[in-house]
Amino acid sequence: MFMGEYNHSIDAKGRLIIPSKFRDMLGDEFVVTKGLEGCLFVFEKYEFESFMDKLNEKSDLEAKVRKIKRFFISGAQEMEPDKQGRMLVPPTLREYAGLEKEVVFAGVGGHIEIWDKSKWDDVTSFDDINDIAEELSNIGISF
């Protein structure tokens, strides 16, 4: 399980050091794709393949299925860390996530999210977390 938050910088060429704890878990090959809310998702290769298998079970005759496939699969890139433990984020993915200088890696369970630091600061305003926790409790999710 991926967890924790790590701050790094992306260089002018789009290279980003992968936190060592995450690098060990990701292995030699992993997948990066567009994520929700303007971040990037990073999956272990087999997890992304499992996700694609689930999507491919759905009919392409459904517009929402086609749209979600286009979003996640067409933007996906297989990656390998270099000898320094860095990944080269393609320009299209850097642009999508607005990655410019300061970047946050966030482990969120089954995958990693990569955020521009300023966007991360915006989405991690947890002013409403008590209300959300109460709603989850009402549907049977608790500690």
LOPABA-802133 format. One record per residue: residue number from 1; x, y, z of N, C-alpha, C, O, CB in turn. Coordinates in steps of 0.2 Angstrom, whole numbers, plus 5000, padded with zeros to 4 digits. Glycine has a CB too. Example, Ala and Ser with C-alpha at 12.3 -4.5 7.8 and 13.67 -1.06 7.14 Angstrom:
R     k   n.east   n.north   n.up   ca.east   ca.north   ca.up   c.east   c.north   c.up   o.east   o.north   o.up   cb.east   cb.north   cb.up
R     1     5066      4972   5039      5062       4978    5039     5066      4984   5039     5071      4983   5042      5057       4978    5045
R     2     5064      4989   5035      5068       4995    5036     5064      5000   5039     5067      5006   5040      5070       4997    5029
% end
This chain:
R     k   n.east   n.north   n.up   ca.east   ca.north   ca.up   c.east   c.north   c.up   o.east   o.north   o.up   cb.east   cb.north   cb.up
R     1     5004      4994   5000      5000       5000    5000     5004      5006   5000     5009      5007   5004      4995       5000    5006
R     2     5003      5011   4996      5006       5017    4995     5004      5022   5000     4998      5023   5001      5006       5020    4988
R     3     5008      5025   5004      5006       5030    5009     5012      5035   5011     5017      5033   5010      5003       5027    5016
R     4     5010      5041   5013      5015       5046    5014     5015      5051   5009     5012      5051   5004      5022       5043    5015
R     5     5018      5057   5011      5018       5063    5007     5025      5065   5006     5029      5066   5011      5014       5069    5010
R     6     5028      5066   5000      5035       5068    4999     5035      5074   4994     5032      5074   4989      5039       5062    4996
R     7     5039      5079   4996      5040       5085    4992     5047      5084   4988     5052      5082   4990      5040       5091    4996
R     8     5046      5086   4981      5052       5085    4977     5051      5091   4972     5046      5095   4972      5052       5079    4973
R     9     5057      5092   4968      5057       5097    4963     5057      5093   4956     5061      5088   4955      5062       5102    4964
R    10     5054      5096   4951      5055       5093    4944     5060      5098   4941     5059      5104   4941      5048       5093    4940
R    11     5064      5095   4937      5070       5099    4933     5067      5101   4927     5061      5100   4925      5076       5095    4933
R    12     5071      5105   4923      5069       5109    4917     5067      5103   4912     5064      5105   4907      5074       5113    4915
R    13     5071      5098   4912      5069       5092    4907     5063      5088   4909     5062      5083   4905      5076       5088    4906
R    14     5060      5089   4914      5054       5085    4916     5056      5079   4920     5052      5075   4921      5051       5083    4910
R    15     5062      5079   4923      5064       5073    4927     5062      5074   4934     5063      5080   4937      5072       5072    4927
R    16     5060      5069   4938      5057       5069    4944     5060      5063   4948     5059      5058   4946      5050       5069    4944
R    17     5063      5065   4954      5066       5059    4958     5060      5056   4962     5056      5059   4965      5071       5062    4964
R    18     5059      5049   4961      5054       5045    4964     5056      5044   4971     5062      5041   4972      5052       5039    4960
R    19     5052      5045   4976      5054       5044    4983     5056      5036   4984     5052      5032   4981      5048       5045    4988
R    20     5061      5035   4987      5064       5028    4988     5059      5023   4990     5059      5017   4987      5070       5028    4992
R    21     5055      5025   4995      5049       5020    4997     5045      5018   4991     5043      5012   4991      5045       5023    5003
R    22     5043      5023   4987      5038       5022    4982     5042      5018   4976     5039      5013   4973      5035       5028    4979
R    23     5048      5020   4975      5052       5017    4970     5053      5009   4971     5052      5005   4966      5059       5020    4969
R    24     5054      5007   4977      5055       5000    4979     5048      4997   4978     5048      4991   4975      5057       5000    4986
R    25     5043      5000   4979      5036       4996    4978     5034      4996   4971     5031      4991   4969      5031       5000    4982
R    26     5036      5001   4967      5034       5001    4960     5038      4997   4956     5035      4994   4951      5035       5008    4957
R    27     5044      4995   4957      5048       4991    4954     5051      4994   4947     5052      5000   4947      5044       4985    4952
R    28     5053      4990   4943      5057       4992    4937     5052      4995   4931     5055      4999   4927      5061       4986    4934
R    29     5046      4994   4932      5041       4996    4927     5035      4998   4930     5032      4995   4935      5040       4991    4921
R    30     5032      5004   4928      5026       5006    4931     5022      5011   4926     5025      5012   4921      5027       5010    4938
R    31     5016      5013   4927      5012       5017    4923     5010      5024   4926     5008      5024   4932      5006       5013    4921
R    32     5011      5029   4922      5009       5036    4924     5004      5038   4919     5004      5037   4913      5015       5041    4924
R    33     4998      5040   4922      4993       5043    4918     4989      5049   4921     4991      5051   4926      4988       5037    4916
R    34     4985      5052   4917      4981       5058    4920     4977      5055   4925     4974      5050   4925      4977       5061    4914
R    35     4977      5059   4931      4973       5058    4936     4967      5063   4937     4966      5067   4933      4977       5058    4943
R    36     4963      5062   4942      4957       5066    4943     4959      5072   4947     4964      5072   4950      4952       5062    4947
R    37     4956      5078   4946      4957       5084    4949     4963      5087   4947     4966      5092   4951      4957       5083    4957
R    38     4966      5085   4942      4972       5089    4939     4979      5086   4942     4984      5090   4941      4972       5096    4941
R    39     4979      5080   4944      4985       5077    4946     4987      5071   4941     4983      5070   4937      4985       5074    4954
R    40     4992      5068   4943      4994       5062    4939     4993      5056   4944     4994      5056   4950      5001       5062    4936
R    41     4991      5050   4941      4991       5044    4944     4997      5040   4942     4999      5039   4936      4984       5040    4943
R    42     5000      5036   4947      5005       5032    4946     5003      5025   4949     5001      5024   4955      5012       5034    4949
R    43     5003      5020   4944      5001       5013    4946     5007      5008   4945     5011      5009   4941      4995       5011    4942
R    44     5007      5003   4949      5011       4997    4948     5009      4995   4941     5003      4995   4940      5011       4992    4954
R    45     5013      4992   4937      5011       4990    4930     5005      4985   4931     5000      4986   4927      5017       4987    4927
R    46     5006      4980   4935      5000       4975    4935     4994      4978   4938     4988      4976   4936      5002       4969    4940
R    47     4994      4983   4942      4988       4986    4944     4984      4990   4939     4978      4990   4938      4989       4991    4950
R    48     4988      4993   4935      4985       4997    4929     4983      4992   4924     4977      4993   4921      4991       5001    4925
R    49     4986      4986   4923      4983       4981    4918     4977      4978   4921     4972      4977   4917      4988       4976    4917
R    50     4976      4977   4927      4970       4975    4930     4965      4980   4929     4959      4978   4928      4971       4974    4938
R    51     4966      4987   4930      4961       4992    4929     4959      4992   4922     4953      4993   4920      4964       4999    4931
R    52     4964      4991   4917      4962       4991    4910     4957      4985   4908     4953      4986   4905      4968       4991    4906
R    53     4959      4979   4911      4955       4973    4910     4948      4975   4912     4943      4973   4909      4958       4967    4914
R    54     4947      4978   4918      4940       4980    4920     4936      4984   4916     4931      4984   4914      4940       4983    4928
R    55     4940      4989   4913      4937       4994    4908     4935      4990   4902     4930      4992   4899      4942       5000    4907
R    56     4940      4986   4900      4939       4982    4893     4933      4977   4894     4930      4975   4889      4945       4979    4891
R    57     4931      4976   4900      4925       4971    4900     4918      4975   4899     4913      4972   4898      4924       4969    4908
R    58     4919      4982   4899      4913       4986    4898     4912      4987   4890     4917      4987   4887      4913       4993    4902
R    59     4906      4989   4888      4905       4990    4881     4907      4997   4878     4905      5002   4882      4897       4989    4880
R    60     4910      4997   4873      4912       5003    4870     4906      5006   4867     4907      5012   4864      4918       5002    4865
R    61     4901      5003   4867      4895       5006    4864     4892      5012   4869     4888      5016   4867      4889       5001    4863
R    62     4894      5011   4875      4892       5016    4880     4897      5022   4880     4903      5021   4880      4892       5013    4887
R    63     4894      5028   4879      4898       5034    4878     4903      5036   4884     4909      5038   4884      4894       5040    4877
R    64     4900      5034   4890      4904       5036    4896     4910      5031   4897     4916      5033   4899      4900       5035    4903
R    65     4909      5025   4895      4915       5020    4895     4920      5022   4890     4926      5022   4891      4912       5013    4893
R    66     4918      5024   4884      4923       5027    4879     4927      5033   4882     4933      5033   4881      4920       5029    4872
R    67     4923      5037   4885      4926       5043    4887     4931      5042   4893     4937      5045   4893      4921       5048    4890
R    68     4930      5037   4898      4934       5036    4903     4940      5032   4900     4946      5033   4903      4931       5032    4908
R    69     4940      5028   4895      4945       5024    4892     4950      5029   4889     4956      5029   4890      4943       5019    4887
R    70     4947      5034   4885      4951       5039    4882     4955      5043   4887     4961      5045   4886      4947       5044    4878
R    71     4952      5045   4893      4955       5049    4898     4961      5045   4901     4967      5048   4901      4950       5051    4903
R    72     4960      5039   4904      4965       5036    4907     4970      5032   4903     4976      5032   4904      4962       5031    4912
R    73     4968      5029   4898      4972       5024    4894     4976      5028   4888     4982      5027   4888      4968       5019    4891
R    74     4973      5033   4885      4976       5036    4880     4982      5040   4882     4987      5041   4879      4972       5040    4875
R    75     4981      5043   4888      4987       5047    4891     4992      5043   4895     4997      5046   4897      4984       5052    4895
R    76     4991      5037   4896      4995       5032    4900     5002      5031   4897     5003      5031   4890      4992       5026    4901
R    77     5007      5031   4901      5014       5030    4898     5017      5025   4903     5017      5025   4909      5018       5037    4898
R    78     5020      5020   4900      5024       5015    4904     5031      5018   4905     5034      5022   4901      5025       5008    4900
R    79     5033      5018   4911      5040       5021    4913     5044      5016   4917     5042      5011   4920      5038       5027    4918
R    80     5051      5018   4917      5056       5014    4920     5060      5020   4924     5062      5025   4921      5060       5010    4916
R    81     5062      5019   4930      5066       5024    4933     5073      5023   4930     5075      5018   4928      5066       5023    4941
R    82     5077      5029   4930      5084       5029    4928     5088      5027   4933     5086      5025   4939      5086       5036    4925
R    83     5095      5026   4932      5099       5024    4937     5099      5028   4944     5101      5026   4949      5106       5024    4935
R    84     5097      5035   4943      5097       5039    4949     5090      5039   4952     5089      5043   4957      5098       5046    4947
R    85     5086      5035   4950      5079       5034    4953     5074      5039   4951     5069      5041   4954      5079       5034    4960
R    86     5075      5042   4945      5071       5047    4942     5067      5045   4937     5068      5040   4933      5075       5053    4939
R    87     5061      5048   4936      5057       5047    4930     5056      5053   4926     5057      5059   4928      5049       5045    4932
R    88     5056      5052   4919      5055       5058    4915     5047      5058   4913     5044      5054   4910      5059       5056    4908
R    89     5044      5064   4916      5037       5065    4915     5036      5068   4908     5039      5073   4906      5034       5069    4920
R    90     5033      5065   4903      5032       5067    4896     5028      5074   4897     5024      5076   4901      5027       5063    4892
R    91     5030      5079   4892      5027       5085    4892     5020      5086   4892     5017      5090   4896      5029       5089    4885
R    92     5016      5081   4889      5009       5081    4889     5006      5080   4896     5001      5083   4898      5006       5076    4884
R    93     5009      5076   4900      5007       5074    4907     5009      5080   4911     5005      5082   4916      5010       5068    4909
R    94     5015      5083   4910      5017       5089    4914     5012      5094   4913     5011      5098   4918      5025       5091    4912
R    95     5010      5095   4907      5006       5101    4906     4999      5100   4909     4996      5104   4912      5005       5102    4898
R    96     4997      5093   4908      4990       5092    4911     4990      5093   4919     4985      5096   4921      4988       5084    4910
R    97     4995      5091   4922      4995       5092    4929     4998      5099   4932     4998      5100   4938      4999       5086    4932
R    98     5000      5103   4927      5003       5109    4929     5010      5109   4933     5011      5113   4937      4998       5113    4932
R    99     5014      5104   4931      5020       5103    4935     5025      5107   4933     5027      5107   4927      5022       5095    4935
R   100     5027      5112   4937      5032       5117    4935     5039      5116   4939     5044      5116   4936      5029       5123    4935
R   101     5038      5116   4946      5044       5116    4950     5043      5112   4956     5046      5107   4956      5046       5124    4952
R   102     5039      5114   4961      5038       5110    4967     5033      5105   4966     5027      5107   4963      5037       5115    4973
R   103     5034      5099   4968      5029       5093    4966     5028      5089   4973     5033      5089   4977      5032       5089    4961
R   104     5022      5087   4973      5021       5082    4979     5019      5075   4977     5015      5075   4972      5015       5085    4984
R   105     5022      5070   4980      5020       5063    4979     5016      5062   4985     5018      5063   4990      5027       5059    4978
R   106     5010      5059   4983      5006       5057    4989     5003      5050   4988     5000      5048   4983      4999       5062    4989
R   107     5005      5046   4993      5003       5039    4993     4996      5038   4995     4994      5041   5000      5007       5034    4997
R   108     4991      5036   4991      4984       5036    4993     4981      5028   4992     4976      5027   4990      4980       5040    4988
R   109     4985      5024   4995      4983       5017    4995     4985      5013   4989     4991      5011   4989      4975       5017    4995
R   110     4981      5012   4984      4983       5007    4978     4987      5011   4973     4989      5008   4968      4976       5005    4975
R   111     4988      5017   4973      4992       5021    4968     4995      5027   4972     4994      5029   4978      4987       5023    4962
R   112     4999      5031   4968      5002       5037    4970     4999      5042   4966     4997      5042   4960      5010       5036    4969
R   113     4998      5048   4969      4996       5054    4965     5002      5059   4965     5006      5059   4970      4990       5058    4968
R   114     5003      5062   4959      5008       5067    4959     5005      5074   4957     5001      5075   4953      5013       5066    4953
R   115     5006      5079   4962      5003       5085    4961     5008      5091   4961     5013      5091   4963      4999       5086    4968
R   116     5006      5096   4957      5009       5103    4958     5008      5105   4965     5002      5104   4968      5007       5108    4953
R   117     5013      5107   4968      5013       5109    4976     5007      5114   4977     5004      5113   4982      5019       5112    4978
R   118     5006      5119   4973      5001       5124    4975     4994      5121   4974     4989      5122   4978      5001       5130    4970
R   119     4993      5116   4969      4987       5113    4968     4985      5108   4974     4980      5108   4977      4986       5109    4962
R   120     4991      5105   4976      4990       5100    4982     4988      5104   4988     4984      5102   4992      4997       5097    4984
R   121     4991      5110   4989      4989       5114    4995     4982      5116   4995     4978      5116   5000      4993       5120    4995
R   122     4979      5117   4989      4972       5119    4988     4967      5113   4989     4962      5114   4993      4971       5121    4981
R   123     4969      5107   4987      4965       5101    4988     4965      5098   4995     4961      5094   4996      4966       5096    4982
R   124     4970      5100   4998      4971       5097    5005     4969      5101   5010     4971      5101   5016      4978       5095    5006
R   125     4964      5106   5009      4961       5110    5014     4955      5105   5017     4950      5104   5013      4958       5116    5011
R   126     4956      5103   5023      4952       5098    5026     4947      5101   5031     4945      5098   5036      4956       5093    5029
R   127     4944      5107   5029      4940       5111    5033     4933      5107   5034     4930      5107   5040      4938       5117    5030
R   128     4931      5103   5029      4925       5099    5030     4926      5091   5032     4922      5087   5031      4921       5099    5023
R   129     4932      5090   5034      4934       5083    5035     4929      5079   5040     4927      5073   5040      4941       5082    5037
R   130     4927      5083   5046      4922       5080    5051     4916      5078   5048     4913      5073   5049      4922       5085    5057
R   131     4913      5083   5043      4907       5081    5040     4907      5075   5035     4903      5071   5035      4904       5088    5036
R   132     4913      5075   5032      4914       5069    5027     4914      5063   5031     4911      5058   5030      4920       5070    5023
R   133     4918      5063   5037      4919       5057    5041     4912      5055   5044     4911      5049   5044      4923       5058    5047
R   134     4908      5060   5046      4901       5058    5048     4897      5055   5043     4893      5050   5044      4898       5064    5051
R   135     4897      5057   5037      4894       5054    5031     4896      5047   5030     4892      5043   5029      4894       5058    5025
R   136     4902      5046   5030      4905       5039    5029     4903      5035   5035     4901      5029   5033      4913       5039    5029
R   137     4903      5037   5041      4900       5033    5046     4893      5031   5045     4891      5026   5047      4901       5037    5053
R   138     4889      5036   5042      4882       5034    5041     4881      5029   5036     4875      5026   5036      4878       5041    5039
R   139     4886      5027   5032      4885       5022    5027     4889      5016   5029     4890      5011   5025      4887       5024    5020
R   140     4892      5016   5035      4895       5010    5038     4902      5010   5037     4905      5004   5038      4892       5004    5035
R   141     4906      5015   5036      4913       5015    5035     4916      5019   5041     4914      5024   5043      4915       5019    5029
R   142     4919      5015   5045      4922       5018    5052     4929      5014   5053     4931      5009   5050      4917       5017    5057
R   143     4932      5017   5058      4938       5014    5060     4937      5008   5065     4942      5004   5067      4943       5019    5064
% end
